[in-house]
Amino acid sequence: MKNLIALVSVILAFTVAPALAGSGPVGNWKLSVKTPQGEMQETLMIKGSGDSYSGTMTSQQGGPSDLKNVMVKGDEVMWHRDIETPNGTFALDYSAKVDGDNISGTAKSGGDQPFEIPFSGTRE
């Protein structure tokens, strides 16, 4: 009987404990983005598992935009986002690190005038 209890304890330690440690980037996030025009609030939603992730972002100034090329490697997550503006499409590449219910990273633009915008947030 003691062996059975020990076996069940080991199985639970390796299956339940990692699930309780957090779900990586999957979930809903409230972000604070530090732009040259001031701080903006955005929401980020990431869903998926294994090698297949997707999501959306919504800013104060516009509806949701789909994330592209969402990749998760350990506690890091990367994605691409195209934002439609009156002046055309604006592309940003994001990279972030998840630490429990906190996320932080940068959004980078390419093109003629590249820049980098820091952001951070918490899981909702």
N, C-alpha and C positions, 0 to 999 in steps of 0.2 A: 504494500500500500504506500509506503514511504517513497518507493521508486516512482510510482505513478504520480504522486503529488509533485515530486521533483521534476519529472518530465513535463507535466502540465505547466509548472512555473517557468521552466526554460522556454517552452513554446510561447507562452504569453509574453515573456520578456522580449522575444524577437519579433513578435507580430503586432502586439497591441502598443507597446511603448513607442515604436517609430511613428505610428499613426497619431498618437497623442502629442508628439513633438512638433507638429505643425504640418501644413499641407503645402509647403513651399510657396510658390507664387500664386497658386490657384486660389481664387476668391475675389472679393470686392475690396477695393482699396480707395481711400480718400487721400489725394495727393495735394501737396503744396508745391507749386512751381515758381521758381524765382526768375522772372523775366526782366529784361531791361526796362519794361514799362511798369514793373511792380509785381507783387506776389499774386498768383492766380490759383484758383482751386480747380481741380479736375478729379474725375473719377476714372478708375481703371478696373476693368473686369477681365480676369483671365480664367479660362476653363480648359480642361483637358487632363491628360495623363500620359505616361510613357513617352512616346516620341511625337505625340499629336496634341498641340496646344493652339488655342485661338483666343480672341478677346476683342474688346472695344474700349475706346477712351472717349469721354465726354468732357468738354471744357465749359467754362462760364459763357463763352461766346458762341458755342455751336453744338449741334447735335452729335450723336455718336459717330465715330469713325472706326472702321474695322482695322485691327492690327494685322500685319502681314509678317510672315517668317518668324513666328514666335518660337524661340528656342530656350530650353531650360537645361542647365548644366549644374547640378548640385544646388547651391544656394544662389546661383546667378541666373538671370533671365534677360533675354534680349529680344527686341522686336522692331519692326519698321512701321511707320504711320505716315500716311499722306493726308494733309489737311487742305481742304478746298477753301480758297479765299477769293475775293473779288479780283485779285491780281493773278490768279492761277493756283496751281497745286504747289503746296509747300511740303517738302519731304523731311522727316526726322528719323534718326536711328537712335534707339534707346538702349541703354544697358543699366542694369540695376542689380543690387544684392539684397536678398531677403534675409532678415534676422528675426525669426519668430513672427510676430505680428507687425514688424517694421520693414519698410522698404526704402532704399535710397539709391540714387544714381544720377545719370546725366542723359540729356537728349542732345544730339549733335546734328547739325545741318551741314551739308556739303555745298557745292556750288561755288560761285564767285566770292561770296562773303561768308565763309564758314564761321560758326559760333557754337558754343556749348552752354546748355542751361541745366543747372542742378535742380533736382527735385527730391522730395522725401514724403513719406506718408505712413499711414497705419491701416491695417486690415479693419474693415467694418464688420 
